[in-house]
Each structure stands twice: as C-alpha cells, then as structure tokens.
Amino acid sequence: MKAAKFWTVPGLFFLIAATLNLVGRFVGNAVLASAVKPLLMPLLAITAICAAGDINKKEIRILVLALILGCIGDVFLIYDGFLMFVFGMVAFLAGHICYMCLFGGKSWKGFTAKTWIPAIIVMAAIVAVLIMLIGVKGALLVPMCVYGFALMLLMFSGLCGVIRERTAPWWIILAGTVLFTFSDALIAIGTFGGDFAGREFVVMLTYIAAQTLLAIGAVRLARN
C-alpha cells in the first residue's frame, strides 16, 4: 500500500486548528485559542499515522505517545497556577524523553565516554547560563534545570543526526528541536517576569512549528 502524503484530511483539520489558535493569540482572544489548543496534537498525531501509511514500526508509536503527552501538557498550561505549570512541564518532559528515545537511539549510536563527558559539560553549562539569564529561582529552579537539560539533549540528538548522516529528515528534526527550545525559553521568560507583547503568539507559533517538524522528521526516518 502506498503511504499517504503528510497533509491528508486530518492534516487539513490540524492546519485549521493551528490557524484558529494563532489567530486567537494574535487578536487576544484567549477563549478561541484555548478552545482549539487541545485539538492540535491529537490531529497532528492522526496526520502522522496517515502519513506513515502501512509502516508498522515502534517509531510511529513512540511519536504518537510524544504528541499525546504534548496534548496533556497543552491542557495543563491552559490554566494558571503553580501546580498546573509543574504538571504541564512533567508532561512535556516525558514527551521529550520519547523524542530522545526516538532520535537519540540512532544519532547517539556508538558514542563513548570520550564523547559524552564533554558534551554533558557543555550542555550543563548552557543550561546554567540560560537559567541565570532568565532569572529562574525558588521551587522551580531544580525542575527547570532538569527540563532545560532534557531540551539540550534533544537538540544534541538532532545535531548528532545531522553530523552523522546529513540527510533531510535530520535537518528537519534539528530545526524542530531548536524551535521547541526557543518556544519553551519564551514560556520560562514569561513565567519569571519577562513578559512582552505578542509573546504568547510567538510561543504557539514556534511550538506548533516545532512539533510539526519533529513529526515530519520522525515519519521520514521511519520510512527509510
């Protein structure tokens, strides 16, 4: 059976939902943005399944799980409050672990301590600098450090894939990880007192683009 194209009918619905969410954020209509937000990742997951066609690999199942966890995180972050933020962060962290299992298993293959030790030091230093610049403090300091390091690992997996294979799927994945990190950094900035006009629109724009690129990259890798 020939695999379906990525932009199938569910892909069209995903595009409509994403557009409505972004329009809601742009015009300041929180009700519209929040109403369609829980639909984004399930529609993207269905689109990815359709794009995979007759591929029956564990990679697609891991991708779907990551997107479901993204949906759970999206729902928690609709609501204000410390606990909702923490629950949302935990859901996204679990999603990042899924992505690392999906991409890191291929891009990190054969790495030894000589590779990991300097890589971990560099990534930890980057996280420490970003945490200080954003001004994270209090009860969220340690969780944010852990979450930030997970994001660094996710970007590292994409970068290693590009260096190792230099193929289009890995470039797509790397772009997705960078956008995801940028989006989450803006969330952290807003949470710790650095808000600016249009931040929520930019957060959602980069987040939707990131998840879409990661899904496209994962499907294309699974087809290889």
C-alpha atoms as a printed R data frame, in Angstrom:
    type eleno elety resid chain resno       x      y      z
1   ATOM     1    CA   MET     A     1   0.000  0.000  0.000
2   ATOM     2    CA   LYS     A     2   1.353  3.387 -0.939
3   ATOM     3    CA   ALA     A     3   1.831  5.692  2.040
4   ATOM     4    CA   ALA     A     4  -0.408  8.722  2.238
5   ATOM     5    CA   LYS     A     5   1.020 12.192  1.927
6   ATOM     6    CA   PHE     A     6   1.639 14.075  5.159
7   ATOM     7    CA   TRP     A     7  -1.037 16.698  4.518
8   ATOM     8    CA   THR     A     8  -4.073 14.441  4.447
9   ATOM     9    CA   VAL     A     9  -7.610 15.323  5.542
10  ATOM    10    CA   PRO     A    10  -6.625 15.226  9.246
11  ATOM    11    CA   GLY     A    11  -3.645 17.359  8.278
12  ATOM    12    CA   LEU     A    12  -6.039 19.931  6.879
13  ATOM    13    CA   PHE     A    13  -8.008 19.908 10.126
14  ATOM    14    CA   PHE     A    14  -4.739 20.309 12.030
15  ATOM    15    CA   LEU     A    15  -3.868 23.313  9.861
16  ATOM    16    CA   ILE     A    16  -7.298 24.853 10.516
17  ATOM    17    CA   ALA     A    17  -6.997 24.285 14.289
18  ATOM    18    CA   ALA     A    18  -3.472 25.729 14.319
19  ATOM    19    CA   THR     A    19  -4.618 28.780 12.365
20  ATOM    20    CA   LEU     A    20  -7.542 29.380 14.735
21  ATOM    21    CA   ASN     A    21  -5.253 29.080 17.746
22  ATOM    22    CA   LEU     A    22  -2.750 31.527 16.301
23  ATOM    23    CA   VAL     A    23  -5.455 33.980 15.259
24  ATOM    24    CA   GLY     A    24  -6.859 33.793 18.785
25  ATOM    25    CA   ARG     A    25  -3.442 34.539 20.246
26  ATOM    26    CA   PHE     A    26  -2.761 37.321 17.773
27  ATOM    27    CA   VAL     A    27  -6.018 39.197 18.417
28  ATOM    28    CA   GLY     A    28  -6.010 38.464 22.145
29  ATOM    29    CA   ASN     A    29  -8.983 36.084 22.108
30  ATOM    30    CA   ALA     A    30  -7.918 33.625 24.808
31  ATOM    31    CA   VAL     A    31 -11.215 31.726 24.625
32  ATOM    32    CA   LEU     A    32 -10.736 30.836 20.942
33  ATOM    33    CA   ALA     A    33  -7.060 29.955 21.431
34  ATOM    34    CA   SER     A    34  -7.770 27.766 24.456
35  ATOM    35    CA   ALA     A    35 -10.748 26.040 22.837
36  ATOM    36    CA   VAL     A    36  -8.753 24.649 19.917
37  ATOM    37    CA   LYS     A    37  -5.424 24.110 21.710
38  ATOM    38    CA   PRO     A    38  -6.285 20.584 22.994
39  ATOM    39    CA   LEU     A    39  -7.070 19.523 19.411
40  ATOM    40    CA   LEU     A    40  -3.669 20.382 17.954
41  ATOM    41    CA   MET     A    41  -1.509 17.427 18.992
42  ATOM    42    CA   PRO     A    42  -4.190 14.718 18.534
43  ATOM    43    CA   LEU     A    43  -4.819 15.993 14.998
44  ATOM    44    CA   LEU     A    44  -1.076 16.072 14.326
45  ATOM    45    CA   ALA     A    45  -0.773 12.508 15.663
46  ATOM    46    CA   ILE     A    46  -3.561 11.289 13.363
47  ATOM    47    CA   THR     A    47  -1.907 13.107 10.469
48  ATOM    48    CA   ALA     A    48   1.412 11.405 11.224
49  ATOM    49    CA   ILE     A    49  -0.271  7.992 11.357
50  ATOM    50    CA   CYS     A    50  -1.882  8.640  7.975
51  ATOM    51    CA   ALA     A    51   1.434  9.828  6.570
52  ATOM    52    CA   ALA     A    52   3.114  6.649  7.777
53  ATOM    53    CA   GLY     A    53   0.643  4.594  5.742
54  ATOM    54    CA   ASP     A    54   1.380  0.881  6.081
55  ATOM    55    CA   ILE     A    55   4.521  1.430  8.135
56  ATOM    56    CA   ASN     A    56   4.171 -0.523 11.367
57  ATOM    57    CA   LYS     A    57   7.204  0.484 13.354
58  ATOM    58    CA   LYS     A    58   7.694  1.289 17.006
59  ATOM    59    CA   GLU     A    59   8.982  4.732 15.937
60  ATOM    60    CA   ILE     A    60   5.469  5.776 14.912
61  ATOM    61    CA   ARG     A    61   4.027  4.551 18.199
62  ATOM    62    CA   ILE     A    62   6.657  6.477 20.151
63  ATOM    63    CA   LEU     A    63   5.907  9.590 18.083
64  ATOM    64    CA   VAL     A    64   2.192  9.290 18.806
65  ATOM    65    CA   LEU     A    65   2.918  8.898 22.525
66  ATOM    66    CA   ALA     A    66   5.107 12.025 22.460
67  ATOM    67    CA   LEU     A    67   2.311 14.005 20.784
68  ATOM    68    CA   ILE     A    68  -0.283 12.720 23.268
69  ATOM    69    CA   LEU     A    69   1.965 13.844 26.114
70  ATOM    70    CA   GLY     A    70   2.234 17.200 24.348
71  ATOM    71    CA   CYS     A    71  -1.559 17.402 24.324
72  ATOM    72    CA   ILE     A    72  -1.669 16.693 28.063
73  ATOM    73    CA   GLY     A    73   0.906 19.414 28.639
74  ATOM    74    CA   ASP     A    74  -1.092 21.819 26.473
75  ATOM    75    CA   VAL     A    75  -4.217 21.224 28.552
76  ATOM    76    CA   PHE     A    76  -2.428 21.812 31.852
77  ATOM    77    CA   LEU     A    77  -0.864 25.040 30.588
78  ATOM    78    CA   ILE     A    78  -4.265 26.437 29.636
79  ATOM    79    CA   TYR     A    79  -4.854 27.003 33.341
80  ATOM    80    CA   ASP     A    80  -2.928 29.323 35.623
81  ATOM    81    CA   GLY     A    81  -1.257 28.224 38.811
82  ATOM    82    CA   PHE     A    82   1.938 26.658 40.085
83  ATOM    83    CA   LEU     A    83   0.678 23.067 40.044
84  ATOM    84    CA   MET     A    84  -0.711 23.366 36.515
85  ATOM    85    CA   PHE     A    85   2.656 24.666 35.308
86  ATOM    86    CA   VAL     A    86   4.509 21.813 37.034
87  ATOM    87    CA   PHE     A    87   2.132 19.150 35.672
88  ATOM    88    CA   GLY     A    88   2.463 20.619 32.200
89  ATOM    89    CA   MET     A    89   6.252 20.643 32.477
90  ATOM    90    CA   VAL     A    90   6.268 16.990 33.589
91  ATOM    91    CA   ALA     A    91   4.086 16.006 30.616
92  ATOM    92    CA   PHE     A    92   6.359 17.807 28.164
93  ATOM    93    CA   LEU     A    93   9.446 16.337 29.831
94  ATOM    94    CA   ALA     A    94   8.002 12.857 29.286
95  ATOM    95    CA   GLY     A    95   7.351 13.812 25.665
96  ATOM    96    CA   HIS     A    96  10.965 14.945 25.265
97  ATOM    97    CA   ILE     A    97  12.137 11.596 26.654
98  ATOM    98    CA   CYS     A    98  10.014  9.886 23.986
99  ATOM    99    CA   TYR     A    99  11.651 12.022 21.301
100 ATOM   100    CA   MET     A   100  15.109 11.233 22.693
101 ATOM   101    CA   CYS     A   101  14.325  7.513 22.565
102 ATOM   102    CA   LEU     A   102  13.132  8.022 19.010
103 ATOM   103    CA   PHE     A   103  16.038 10.096 17.711
104 ATOM   104    CA   GLY     A   104  18.881  9.560 20.182
105 ATOM   105    CA   GLY     A   105  18.942  5.797 19.694
106 ATOM   106    CA   LYS     A   106  20.027  6.428 16.114
107 ATOM   107    CA   SER     A   107  22.135  9.573 16.402
108 ATOM   108    CA   TRP     A   108  23.988  8.588 19.606
109 ATOM   109    CA   LYS     A   109  24.805  5.053 18.472
110 ATOM   110    CA   GLY     A   110  28.400  4.124 19.253
111 ATOM   111    CA   PHE     A   111  29.112  7.110 21.498
112 ATOM   112    CA   THR     A   112  31.653  6.530 24.266
113 ATOM   113    CA   ALA     A   113  32.521  8.370 27.467
114 ATOM   114    CA   LYS     A   114  35.022 10.467 25.497
115 ATOM   115    CA   THR     A   115  32.075 11.912 23.586
116 ATOM   116    CA   TRP     A   116  29.534 12.079 26.386
117 ATOM   117    CA   ILE     A   117  31.603 13.703 29.134
118 ATOM   118    CA   PRO     A   118  32.498 16.932 27.252
119 ATOM   119    CA   ALA     A   119  29.038 17.026 25.659
120 ATOM   120    CA   ILE     A   120  27.333 16.833 29.056
121 ATOM   121    CA   ILE     A   121  29.634 19.537 30.475
122 ATOM   122    CA   VAL     A   122  28.866 21.892 27.581
123 ATOM   123    CA   MET     A   123  25.110 21.256 27.740
124 ATOM   124    CA   ALA     A   124  25.034 21.713 31.523
125 ATOM   125    CA   ALA     A   125  26.937 25.000 31.173
126 ATOM   126    CA   ILE     A   126  24.475 26.266 28.551
127 ATOM   127    CA   VAL     A   127  21.536 25.378 30.791
128 ATOM   128    CA   ALA     A   128  23.150 27.110 33.782
129 ATOM   129    CA   VAL     A   129  23.724 30.297 31.795
130 ATOM   130    CA   LEU     A   130  20.169 30.335 30.440
131 ATOM   131    CA   ILE     A   131  18.709 29.684 33.900
132 ATOM   132    CA   MET     A   132  20.659 32.650 35.295
133 ATOM   133    CA   LEU     A   133  19.727 34.948 32.406
134 ATOM   134    CA   ILE     A   134  16.026 34.092 32.652
135 ATOM   135    CA   GLY     A   135  16.112 34.509 36.420
136 ATOM   136    CA   VAL     A   136  14.684 31.158 37.469
137 ATOM   137    CA   LYS     A   137  14.567 30.772 41.237
138 ATOM   138    CA   GLY     A   138  12.644 29.242 44.097
139 ATOM   139    CA   ALA     A   139  10.923 25.863 43.981
140 ATOM   140    CA   LEU     A   140  11.147 25.651 40.183
141 ATOM   141    CA   LEU     A   141  14.924 26.041 39.990
142 ATOM   142    CA   VAL     A   142  15.821 22.334 40.072
143 ATOM   143    CA   PRO     A   143  12.892 21.172 37.893
144 ATOM   144    CA   MET     A   144  13.722 23.839 35.318
145 ATOM   145    CA   CYS     A   145  17.367 22.756 35.280
146 ATOM   146    CA   VAL     A   146  16.303 19.158 34.642
147 ATOM   147    CA   TYR     A   147  13.844 20.236 31.949
148 ATOM   148    CA   GLY     A   148  16.397 22.517 30.322
149 ATOM   149    CA   PHE     A   149  18.965 19.735 30.223
150 ATOM   150    CA   ALA     A   150  16.400 17.455 28.548
151 ATOM   151    CA   LEU     A   151  15.920 20.114 25.869
152 ATOM   152    CA   MET     A   152  19.686 20.300 25.367
153 ATOM   153    CA   LEU     A   153  19.824 16.518 24.969
154 ATOM   154    CA   LEU     A   154  17.014 16.674 22.436
155 ATOM   155    CA   MET     A   155  18.852 19.299 20.384
156 ATOM   156    CA   PHE     A   156  22.050 17.282 20.755
157 ATOM   157    CA   SER     A   157  20.322 14.243 19.268
158 ATOM   158    CA   GLY     A   158  19.237 16.279 16.255
159 ATOM   159    CA   LEU     A   159  22.691 17.797 15.822
160 ATOM   160    CA   CYS     A   160  24.378 14.396 16.037
161 ATOM   161    CA   GLY     A   161  21.974 13.029 13.451
162 ATOM   162    CA   VAL     A   162  22.848 15.849 11.068
163 ATOM   163    CA   ILE     A   163  26.578 15.330 11.597
164 ATOM   164    CA   ARG     A   164  26.299 11.570 11.225
165 ATOM   165    CA   GLU     A   165  24.022 11.336  8.186
166 ATOM   166    CA   ARG     A   166  23.491 14.851  6.740
167 ATOM   167    CA   THR     A   167  20.077 13.833  5.386
168 ATOM   168    CA   ALA     A   168  16.922 15.960  5.105
169 ATOM   169    CA   PRO     A   169  14.990 14.216  7.946
170 ATOM   170    CA   TRP     A   170  17.740 15.037 10.422
171 ATOM   171    CA   TRP     A   171  17.881 18.684  9.357
172 ATOM   172    CA   ILE     A   172  14.097 18.822  9.855
173 ATOM   173    CA   ILE     A   173  14.429 17.218 13.295
174 ATOM   174    CA   LEU     A   174  17.218 19.607 14.319
175 ATOM   175    CA   ALA     A   175  15.110 22.608 13.276
176 ATOM   176    CA   GLY     A   176  12.212 21.213 15.318
177 ATOM   177    CA   THR     A   177  14.344 20.807 18.444
178 ATOM   178    CA   VAL     A   178  15.719 24.342 18.135
179 ATOM   179    CA   LEU     A   179  12.224 25.813 17.757
180 ATOM   180    CA   PHE     A   180  10.958 23.754 20.700
181 ATOM   181    CA   THR     A   181  13.771 25.093 22.876
182 ATOM   182    CA   PHE     A   182  13.093 28.660 21.750
183 ATOM   183    CA   SER     A   183   9.365 28.302 22.474
184 ATOM   184    CA   ASP     A   184   9.958 26.868 25.948
185 ATOM   185    CA   ALA     A   185  12.518 29.574 26.701
186 ATOM   186    CA   LEU     A   186   9.855 32.200 25.956
187 ATOM   187    CA   ILE     A   187   7.456 30.413 28.316
188 ATOM   188    CA   ALA     A   188  10.115 30.492 31.038
189 ATOM   189    CA   ILE     A   189  10.795 34.174 30.397
190 ATOM   190    CA   GLY     A   190   7.092 34.988 30.751
191 ATOM   191    CA   THR     A   191   6.782 32.862 33.892
192 ATOM   192    CA   PHE     A   192   9.633 34.619 35.654
193 ATOM   193    CA   GLY     A   193   8.684 38.195 34.927
194 ATOM   194    CA   GLY     A   194   9.997 38.935 31.454
195 ATOM   195    CA   ASP     A   195   6.743 39.189 29.529
196 ATOM   196    CA   PHE     A   196   6.409 41.208 26.325
197 ATOM   197    CA   ALA     A   197   3.688 41.984 23.798
198 ATOM   198    CA   GLY     A   198   2.939 39.112 21.456
199 ATOM   199    CA   ARG     A   199   4.891 36.558 23.486
200 ATOM   200    CA   GLU     A   200   2.070 34.009 23.629
201 ATOM   201    CA   PHE     A   201   1.561 34.235 19.865
202 ATOM   202    CA   VAL     A   202   5.271 33.624 19.226
203 ATOM   203    CA   VAL     A   203   5.281 30.774 21.771
204 ATOM   204    CA   MET     A   204   2.444 28.980 19.995
205 ATOM   205    CA   LEU     A   205   3.783 29.703 16.513
206 ATOM   206    CA   THR     A   206   7.193 28.208 17.296
207 ATOM   207    CA   TYR     A   207   5.688 25.357 19.346
208 ATOM   208    CA   ILE     A   208   3.304 24.270 16.582
209 ATOM   209    CA   ALA     A   209   6.104 24.526 14.018
210 ATOM   210    CA   ALA     A   210   8.429 22.518 16.284
211 ATOM   211    CA   GLN     A   211   6.003 19.659 16.861
212 ATOM   212    CA   THR     A   212   5.131 19.582 13.156
213 ATOM   213    CA   LEU     A   213   8.784 19.403 12.110
214 ATOM   214    CA   LEU     A   214   9.523 16.673 14.657
215 ATOM   215    CA   ALA     A   215   6.550 14.661 13.406
216 ATOM   216    CA   ILE     A   216   7.584 15.060  9.763
217 ATOM   217    CA   GLY     A   217  11.176 14.118 10.582
218 ATOM   218    CA   ALA     A   218  10.106 11.057 12.587
219 ATOM   219    CA   VAL     A   219   7.838  9.789  9.804
220 ATOM   220    CA   ARG     A   220  10.528 10.317  7.177
221 ATOM   221    CA   LEU     A   221  13.075  8.456  9.313
222 ATOM   222    CA   ALA     A   222  10.641  5.592  9.810
223 ATOM   223    CA   ARG     A   223  10.200  5.324  6.042
224 ATOM   224    CA   ASN     A   224  13.949  4.877  5.479
